[in-house]
Amino acid sequence: MSDMQQRIEALYRSDLRGCLLLIVCLWATILFVLVMTWPYIPNMGIRAVVAAAATAVLVFNTAAILAMVKHYKEDKDFIYGLDIKNADAFRNRKS
C-alpha cells in the first residue's frame, strides 16, 4: 500500500470513529432529554408526539450520518486525496 493510500485510510478511519462517536452522543442526548422531561409531560397524547418526534430525529439523523459514511467510503480516494494534496501544498508553502 502506498503512502498516499495509508494516509487516506487513516483519515477515513478517523472520520468513521468521529461519526460513530457523534451517533452515540446523539442517541445519548436525545434519550437523556426524553427520560428527564417525561415526568413533566402530563398528557399521553403529547407524550406520544414527543416520543414520535424523538424517534424521527434519531432515525433520520442516524441514517444521514451512515449515508455520509457510505459516500465517503465510495469516494474516499477523491475526497481524502484532495484534502491531503491541499494540506501538503499548504504545508510546503509555509516552509
Steps between C-alpha positions, in 0.01 A plus 500: 500500500638838402557784744205690350269200544610462862430867567160471331411194710613676818282803424203279412535298822525823698181633339329165559587512871376859518171408335445209735574724796252758370231232462558380856488858633186575299318196638618563854394865488157442350424209732624695803277796416206269435544316832553819701200683353264202495362554854414862416280409202155438649303421185544156337430647156783749540726221628427302185583800280823568692603133479421489127698820439798368698486175304484689169798717594704195603411293194547773240820645648652155544407411142650825371828441683520140376426615143782752530737227617394280208565785257839566656590131463399497133692817411772502763785512248363822352377660823801429719752516215391855433524587871849350526623677186370835625645445850838406349496804271412728794776346713756537218396861443556585867851355515 
